[in-house]
């Protein structure tokens, strides 16, 4: 199992405990990434997010879709 696959497997297990709408901090914790990487995924459209005021809200489904088809580096 590659490192990326291991991260995805761990993320799939941990995502169930989070609410249906996530924050950037939640995204960081689920994917085990830093703040810059989380915002980059959102900015580049790899993970769908909605801006509410000056914060991002991320549907949990968007993260699950990313984990099914994306690559965590």
Secondary structure, DSSP 4 states (H G I P E B T S, - for coil): --HHHHHHHHHHHHGGGS-SEE-HHHHHHHHT--HHHHHHHHHTTSS--EEETTEEEEEHHHHHHHHHH----
